[in-house]
Amino acid sequence: MLSGGVRERVNEALQDAVRKLGVQGEIPDLELGRAKVPSHGDYASSAGLKLSRVLRQDPKTIAARIAETIEVAEGAATAEADNGYVNFRLTGDWLRGLVSRIAPGYGARDIGRGERLQVEFGSVNPTGPLHIGHGRGVTLGDSICRLLEFTGHSVQREYYVNSDNTQTRRFGASVYARLHGLDPPEGGYTGDYVKELAEMARHDMPGIEDLPQDEAEPKLRMYAIDKMVERIKATVARVNVRYDEWYYENRLWESGLPQVAIDRLRVSGHLKERDGALWFGDPGDDEEDRVVIRANGQPTYFASDLGYLLSRFEQRRYHRVVEVWAADHHGYVPRMKSVAAALGFEPHSLVIILHQMVNLKEGKMSKRAGRFVTLDELVDRVGSDAVRYFYLLRSPDTTIEFDLELAVTQGNENPVYYAQYAHARLSNVEVTASQRHPRLPDHADVSLLVHPWELDVARQLAFWPDVVEDSTALLEPHRIPYYVHDLATAVHRFYHAGNAESEHRVVVDDAALTRARLELCRAARHTLKTALDLMGVSAPERM
């Protein structure tokens, strides 16, 4: 594994060159990033433009001076000035050396340094099966966990099981009604699974139908919730998602944590009584006050959330908590940040990621009405790999239009097939090589890799640590499928060069050349598999 990406080396060289120009104090952001136009190289910086005011010189002159004097470590890149910009082009020798150093796990870095971090995701009310919208939050949260683990964070994955709120009480009342052959109450749950749960309860809880509703409902509610949690566990396992903890809301009240939080907020002046209810409000912001305890003495779900913050930050001592929510909860974000600060926690230690909806042409998504497309049905239709890949293809703030027909297409227009086929091709050449050359050189002479399509694969490999770093820092795993597509494109181009002219195939009569091209294939295969693993998508060796 390599300690860092080539962008880091270029940036260090750029900073040194700027210092040599006489810039003292804080250096402004020189906007080093991937070049937008391939003819400009691999990386570009607006250093000349950014420093013109500091040095009181023409941007073109500054850029030219930097390009003349800069020295990137290991000769990784050359520099040239272009209208106030400094463009960097990775060198062939460095790219060839990189190929020989790549091994499984390439791109992993100890960014987190063991930071204890919790990711809570997918925590929908356990009042019905997961639908396709829930699936997006589940897979997004899981890929965030995979990224954080890959970069040196100590990650705990948690599903918060709502067990004592308005919706779950309606769920319990719906099961009670079905147990007695009645229709669910207004706002209750009407799906066939509710009838099924009622019959299961009749069998597993003898005498439950003889109890009055106020005694039977809490028992039926917890029974039904436990059964739904079992189903949710089975569903998320189908899309390669696991949790370390299924944390029930009622544990908070049994431990007294919500009351501890309420008492603390009362002392700090953040709680007020109005109309017989207890309200939270921060005098320092314009957010609307939110009820903590209703006038009838019943706590709201917000009261549970207060205790949940204490559970994670104080009791279990996580340095940071990342929560993945559906976008319809966006109005709740400022209030959660505000109450975290009021309880004495750094607001930035609570990170909330919102994701938009998922649309299909058929079905509505309402558990209460019983009409929705379940995540299980989607997996049955297109498979786990397509589900995960398509969910991650878009930024969380973008609505997904899930194309069922495309997801099952076996062709290059299907991004899942395109990526997996690239991996299968890279695996297949190993078999072909072993048949043609029973004994190949132990050492690969990578200097034999000279063609543009070979170096283009190596160039994509050089970008991978940057993608890992940026995806982790921004908690944006959707950057990975973009990278996978770019790498797969380079791999397919490399492969097609051999189809066009046999001398450019991976496996040729020349054993040394075959070995060099195999080294490139192995480096690409290791990297592609790692990227797909972070997405939770399989990397087949044959297709």
C-alpha positions in Angstrom: 0.0 0.0 0.0 1.1 3.6 -0.7 0.9 6.2 2.0 -0.7 8.9 -0.1 -1.8 9.8 -3.6 0.2 11.6 -6.2 -1.9 14.7 -5.7 -0.4 15.1 -2.3 3.1 15.0 -3.8 2.2 17.6 -6.4 0.7 19.8 -3.7 3.8 19.6 -1.5 6.0 20.5 -4.5 3.7 23.4 -5.3 3.8 24.8 -1.8 7.6 24.6 -1.8 7.8 26.3 -5.1 5.5 29.1 -3.9 7.7 29.6 -0.8 10.7 30.0 -3.0 9.0 32.8 -4.8 9.0 34.7 -1.5 5.4 34.1 -0.3 5.3 34.3 3.5 2.6 33.6 5.9 -0.6 31.7 4.9 -0.6 30.5 1.3 -4.1 31.0 -0.3 -5.9 28.0 -1.7 -4.1 27.3 -5.0 -7.1 25.2 -6.2 -5.1 22.1 -7.2 -7.3 19.6 -8.8 -7.9 17.3 -11.7 -7.4 19.0 -15.0 -10.8 19.5 -16.7 -9.3 19.1 -20.2 -7.0 16.1 -20.9 -4.8 18.2 -23.2 -3.9 20.3 -20.1 -2.5 17.3 -18.3 -3.6 15.5 -15.2 -3.7 18.2 -12.6 -4.0 21.9 -12.7 -3.6 24.8 -10.3 -4.6 28.5 -10.6 -1.5 29.4 -8.6 -0.6 32.3 -10.9 -4.0 33.9 -10.6 -4.2 33.3 -6.8 -0.8 34.8 -6.1 -0.9 37.8 -8.3 -2.3 40.1 -5.6 0.1 38.7 -3.0 3.2 39.1 -5.2 2.0 42.1 -7.2 3.0 40.4 -10.4 1.4 39.2 -13.7 -0.3 35.8 -13.2 1.4 34.5 -16.4 4.8 35.4 -15.0 4.1 33.8 -11.6 2.9 30.6 -13.3 6.0 30.4 -15.5 8.4 30.9 -12.6 6.6 28.1 -10.7 6.7 25.7 -13.7 10.4 26.4 -14.2 11.5 25.7 -10.6 9.1 23.1 -9.3 10.3 19.6 -8.5 7.7 16.9 -7.8 9.0 14.1 -5.6 10.0 10.9 -7.4 9.8 12.7 -10.7 6.0 12.0 -10.6 5.0 14.9 -12.7 6.2 17.6 -15.0 4.8 21.2 -14.9 4.0 23.8 -17.6 2.6 27.2 -17.4 -0.6 28.2 -19.2 -2.2 31.7 -18.9 -1.7 31.9 -15.1 -2.3 28.2 -14.5 0.2 25.6 -13.8 -0.6 22.2 -15.4 0.9 19.0 -14.2 1.3 15.8 -16.3 2.2 12.5 -14.7 5.3 11.0 -16.1 5.5 7.6 -17.9 8.3 6.4 -15.7 6.4 7.3 -12.5 3.2 5.6 -13.7 5.1 2.5 -14.7 6.7 2.4 -11.2 3.3 2.8 -9.6 2.0 -0.3 -11.5 4.7 -2.4 -9.9 3.9 -1.2 -6.4 0.1 -1.7 -6.4 -1.1 -4.6 -4.2 -4.5 -5.5 -2.7 -5.7 -2.7 -0.4 -4.1 0.0 -2.5 -5.7 3.3 -1.7 -6.2 2.6 2.0 -4.9 5.4 4.3 -5.0 6.0 8.0 -7.0 9.2 7.8 -9.2 8.4 10.8 -6.3 7.3 13.1 -8.7 5.2 15.1 -11.5 7.8 15.5 -14.4 6.2 17.3 -17.4 6.9 15.2 -21.0 5.8 14.9 -23.0 5.7 11.7 -26.7 5.3 12.3 -28.6 4.7 9.2 -31.7 3.0 7.8 -33.6 3.5 11.0 -37.1 3.7 9.7 -40.1 2.8 11.9 -40.3 -1.0 12.1 -43.9 -1.0 11.1 -43.6 -2.7 7.8 -41.2 -4.1 5.2 -38.4 -1.8 3.8 -39.4 -0.1 0.6 -37.2 1.1 -2.3 -36.8 4.5 -0.7 -35.5 3.0 2.5 -33.0 0.9 0.5 -31.2 4.0 -0.6 -30.5 5.1 3.0 -29.5 1.6 4.0 -26.9 1.2 1.1 -25.7 4.8 1.4 -25.0 4.3 5.1 -23.3 1.0 4.6 -20.9 2.4 1.9 -20.1 5.3 4.2 -19.1 2.7 6.9 -17.0 0.8 4.4 -15.2 3.9 3.4 -14.5 5.0 7.0 -13.3 1.5 7.9 -11.0 1.5 4.9 -9.5 4.8 6.0 -8.6 4.0 9.6 -11.8 4.9 11.5 -13.2 2.7 14.2 -16.8 2.4 13.0 -20.0 1.2 14.8 -23.1 0.6 12.6 -26.4 1.1 14.4 -30.1 0.8 13.6 -32.2 2.8 16.0 -35.5 0.9 16.5 -38.4 3.2 17.2 -40.5 1.2 19.7 -42.6 3.8 21.6 -43.8 6.6 19.3 -47.1 7.5 17.7 -46.6 5.4 14.6 -45.5 2.3 16.5 -48.5 2.7 18.8 -50.8 2.9 15.8 -49.0 -0.2 14.5 -49.7 -2.1 17.8 -53.3 -0.9 17.6 -53.6 -2.1 14.0 -52.4 -5.6 15.0 -54.8 -5.6 17.9 -57.7 -4.7 15.6 -56.8 -7.5 13.1 -56.5 -9.9 16.0 -60.2 -9.2 16.7 -61.3 -9.2 13.1 -61.7 -5.4 13.0 -60.4 -2.7 10.6 -57.3 -0.8 11.8 -57.9 2.5 13.4 -57.7 5.8 11.5 -54.1 6.4 10.4 -53.3 2.7 11.1 -51.7 0.0 9.0 -53.8 -2.0 6.5 -51.2 -4.2 4.7 -51.7 -8.0 4.6 -48.6 -8.4 6.7 -50.5 -6.9 9.7 -53.1 -9.7 9.5 -50.3 -12.2 9.3 -48.6 -10.7 12.4 -51.9 -10.9 14.3 -52.3 -14.6 13.5 -48.7 -15.2 14.5 -49.3 -13.4 17.8 -52.5 -15.5 18.4 -50.3 -18.6 18.0 -47.3 -17.5 19.9 -49.0 -15.5 22.7 -51.9 -17.7 24.0 -54.6 -15.7 25.7 -53.5 -12.4 24.1 -56.9 -11.9 22.5 -58.6 -12.1 26.0 -56.7 -9.1 27.4 -58.2 -5.6 27.3 -56.6 -3.3 24.7 -54.6 -1.2 27.1 -52.8 -4.3 28.3 -52.7 -6.2 25.0 -51.5 -3.3 22.7 -48.0 -2.8 24.3 -47.4 -6.6 24.2 -48.6 -6.9 20.6 -46.6 -3.8 19.6 -43.3 -5.2 20.9 -44.1 -8.7 19.4 -44.8 -7.2 16.0 -41.8 -4.9 16.1 -39.5 -7.8 16.9 -40.9 -9.7 14.0 -40.5 -6.8 11.7 -36.9 -6.3 12.9 -36.2 -9.9 12.0 -37.6 -9.3 8.5 -35.6 -6.1 8.1 -32.4 -7.9 9.1 -33.1 -10.5 6.5 -33.8 -7.8 3.8 -30.6 -5.7 4.5 -28.5 -8.9 4.5 -29.6 -9.5 0.9 -27.9 -6.2 -0.1 -24.8 -7.0 1.9 -25.6 -4.7 4.8 -24.8 -5.5 8.4 -25.4 -3.7 11.7 -23.4 -4.0 14.9 -26.3 -2.9 17.1 -30.1 -2.8 16.9 -30.8 -0.2 19.6 -34.4 -0.1 20.9 -35.9 3.2 21.9 -37.3 1.7 25.1 -33.8 1.0 26.3 -33.3 4.8 26.6 -36.3 5.2 28.9 -35.3 2.2 31.0 -31.9 3.8 31.5 -33.4 7.2 32.4 -31.2 9.0 29.8 -34.0 11.2 28.3 -34.9 12.5 31.8 -31.2 13.2 32.5 -31.1 15.3 29.3 -34.4 17.1 30.2 -33.1 18.0 33.6 -29.9 19.4 32.1 -31.7 21.5 29.6 -34.1 22.8 32.3 -31.1 24.0 34.4 -29.5 25.6 31.3 -32.7 27.5 30.5 -33.5 25.8 27.2 -36.8 24.4 28.4 -40.0 26.4 28.9 -43.6 25.4 30.0 -46.4 26.6 27.8 -50.0 25.4 27.5 -49.2 22.6 30.0 -46.5 21.2 27.7 -42.7 21.3 28.0 -40.9 22.9 25.0 -37.3 23.2 23.9 -36.1 26.4 22.4 -32.7 28.0 22.1 -32.9 31.8 22.8 -30.0 32.3 20.4 -31.7 31.1 17.2 -34.8 31.6 15.2 -35.9 28.0 15.1 -39.4 27.1 16.1 -39.8 25.7 19.6 -40.3 21.9 19.7 -42.5 20.0 22.2 -40.5 17.6 24.5 -43.3 16.5 26.8 -47.0 16.9 25.7 -49.6 18.4 27.9 -50.9 14.9 28.7 -47.5 14.0 30.1 -46.6 11.8 27.1 -43.0 12.3 25.8 -42.5 13.1 22.1 -40.0 11.3 19.9 -37.8 14.4 20.4 -37.5 13.5 24.1 -36.2 10.1 23.1 -33.7 11.8 20.7 -32.3 13.9 23.7 -31.5 10.7 25.5 -30.1 9.1 22.4 -27.6 11.9 22.1 -26.4 11.3 25.7 -26.2 7.6 25.0 -23.9 8.0 22.1 -21.7 11.0 23.0 -21.5 10.6 26.8 -22.3 7.0 27.7 -20.7 5.3 24.7 -18.2 8.1 24.0 -18.2 8.3 20.2 -16.1 11.2 18.9 -18.5 11.7 16.0 -21.9 10.5 15.0 -23.1 10.3 11.4 -26.8 10.0 10.8 -28.3 9.2 7.4 -31.9 10.4 7.0 -34.5 10.7 4.3 -34.8 14.3 3.0 -38.4 14.7 4.3 -36.7 15.1 7.8 -34.7 18.1 6.6 -36.7 20.5 8.9 -35.5 18.5 11.9 -31.7 19.0 11.2 -31.3 22.6 12.7 -33.2 21.6 15.9 -31.0 18.5 16.4 -27.9 20.6 15.9 -29.2 23.1 18.3 -30.1 20.6 21.1 -26.7 18.9 20.7 -25.0 22.2 21.4 -27.4 22.9 24.3 -26.4 19.5 25.8 -22.7 20.5 25.6 -21.6 18.7 22.5 -19.8 20.2 19.5 -22.5 20.7 16.8 -20.0 19.6 14.1 -19.6 16.2 15.9 -23.2 15.4 14.8 -23.2 14.9 11.0 -26.5 14.5 9.3 -26.7 13.3 5.7 -30.0 13.7 3.8 -31.0 11.6 0.8 -33.7 12.2 -1.7 -36.4 9.7 -2.9 -36.3 6.8 -5.3 -38.9 6.6 -8.0 -40.2 3.7 -10.0 -43.0 3.9 -12.5 -45.1 1.4 -10.5 -46.3 1.5 -6.9 -46.6 4.1 -4.2 -44.6 4.0 -1.0 -46.9 4.1 1.9 -46.6 1.4 4.6 -49.9 2.5 6.2 -51.9 2.0 3.0 -50.1 -1.2 2.3 -49.2 -0.2 -1.3 -45.4 0.1 -1.9 -42.6 -1.5 -3.8 -40.5 -3.4 -1.3 -36.7 -3.6 -1.3 -37.0 -7.4 -1.5 -39.1 -7.1 -4.6 -36.4 -4.8 -6.2 -33.6 -7.3 -5.3 -35.7 -10.1 -6.7 -36.1 -8.2 -10.0 -32.6 -6.9 -10.6 -30.2 -8.4 -8.1 -28.3 -7.0 -5.2 -25.3 -5.7 -7.2 -27.6 -3.6 -9.5 -29.5 -2.3 -6.5 -26.4 -1.1 -4.7 -24.7 0.3 -7.8 -27.7 2.3 -9.0 -28.4 3.7 -5.5 -24.8 5.0 -5.3 -24.7 6.4 -8.9 -26.3 9.7 -7.8 -25.5 12.2 -5.2 -27.8 11.8 -2.1 -29.3 15.2 -2.9 -30.6 14.0 -6.2 -33.8 12.0 -6.7 -33.2 8.6 -8.3 -35.2 7.4 -11.2 -34.5 3.6 -11.0 -34.4 2.2 -14.5 -35.4 -1.5 -14.1 -34.9 -2.3 -17.7 -31.4 -0.9 -17.8 -30.5 -2.6 -14.5 -30.9 -6.1 -16.1 -29.4 -5.3 -19.5 -26.3 -7.2 -20.3 -24.5 -4.5 -22.3 -22.1 -1.6 -21.9 -25.0 0.8 -21.4 -25.6 -0.8 -18.0 -22.9 0.6 -15.7 -22.9 -2.4 -13.4 -22.3 -4.8 -16.2 -19.7 -2.5 -17.7 -17.7 -2.4 -14.5 -18.0 -6.1 -13.6 -17.2 -7.1 -17.2 -13.9 -5.1 -16.9 -13.0 -7.0 -13.8 -13.9 -10.3 -15.4 -11.7 -9.5 -18.4 -8.8 -8.7 -16.1 -9.2 -12.0 -14.3 -9.6 -14.0 -17.5 -6.2 -12.9 -19.0 -4.5 -14.6 -16.0 -6.0 -17.9 -17.1 -5.0 -17.3 -20.7 -1.5 -16.4 -19.7 -1.0 -19.5 -17.6 -2.1 -21.6 -20.6 0.2 -19.9 -23.1 3.2 -19.4 -20.7 3.4 -22.1 -18.0 6.4 -20.2 -16.5 6.6 -16.4 -16.6 9.3 -14.2 -15.2 8.9 -13.5 -11.4 9.8 -9.9 -11.9 7.8 -7.7 -14.3 9.8 -5.3 -16.5 7.3 -2.4 -16.5 9.5 -0.4 -18.8 7.9 -2.4 -21.6 4.5 -0.6 -20.9 4.8 2.2 -23.5 1.5 2.5 -25.3 -1.0 5.3 -24.5 -3.8 2.8 -23.7 -1.5 1.1 -21.2 -0.4 4.3 -19.5 -4.0 5.5 -19.5 -4.9 2.5 -17.2 -2.0 3.4 -15.0 -3.1 7.0 -14.9 -6.5 6.1 -13.6 -4.9 3.9 -11.0 -2.9 7.0 -9.8 -6.1 8.9 -9.2 -7.6 6.3 -6.9 -6.1 7.5 -3.6 -7.5 11.0 -4.3 -10.9 9.5 -4.8 -10.7 7.6 -1.5 -9.5 10.7 0.4 -12.2 13.0 -1.1 -15.0 10.5 -0.7 -14.0 10.0 3.0 -13.6 13.7 3.8 -16.9 14.6 2.3 -18.7 11.4 3.2 -19.7 11.1 -0.5 -19.4 7.4 -1.6 -21.2 8.3 -4.9 -17.7 9.5 -6.1 -16.6 5.8 -6.3 -19.0 4.6 -9.1 -17.9 7.6 -11.1 -14.2 6.5 -10.7 -15.1 2.9 -11.4 -16.6 3.8 -14.7 -13.5 5.8 -15.7 -11.2 2.9 -14.7 -13.4 0.4 -16.5 -13.4 2.6 -19.6 -9.5 2.6 -19.6 -9.5 -1.2 -19.1 -11.9 -1.8 -21.9 -9.9 0.5 -24.2 -6.7 -1.4 -23.3 -8.4 -4.7 -24.0 -9.8 -3.6 -27.3 -6.4 -2.5 -28.5 -5.5 -6.2 -28.4 -8.6 -7.1 -30.3 -7.7 -4.5 -33.0 -4.1 -5.7 -33.4 -3.0 -9.1 -31.9 0.5 -7.7 -31.0 -1.2 -5.4 -28.4 -3.0 -8.3 -26.6 -2.0 -9.0 -23.0 -0.8 -12.5 -23.8 1.7 -12.6 -26.6 4.6 -14.8 -27.6 7.1 -12.6 -25.7 7.0 -13.8 -22.1 8.5 -10.6 -20.7 6.0 -8.4 -22.4 3.2 -10.7 -21.3 4.4 -10.5 -17.7 4.6 -6.7 -17.9 1.0 -6.4 -19.2 -0.2 -8.9 -16.6 1.3 -6.7 -13.9 -0.8 -3.8 -15.2 -3.9 -6.1 -15.3 -3.3 -7.2 -11.7 -2.9 -3.6 -10.5 -6.1 -2.6 -12.2 -7.9 -5.7 -11.0 -6.9 -5.1 -7.3 -8.0 -1.5 -7.6 -11.3 -2.3 -9.3 -12.2 -5.0 -6.8 -11.4 -2.6 -3.9 -13.6 0.1 -5.3 -16.5 -2.4 -5.9 -16.0 -3.8 -2.4 -16.5 -0.3 -1.0 -19.7 0.0 -2.9 -20.9 -3.4 -1.6 -20.9 -4.8 -5.2 -19.3 -8.1 -6.2 -16.3 -8.4 -8.6 -17.0 -11.6 -10.6 -14.0 -13.4 -12.2 -16.2 -14.8 -15.0 -19.2 -13.4 -16.9 
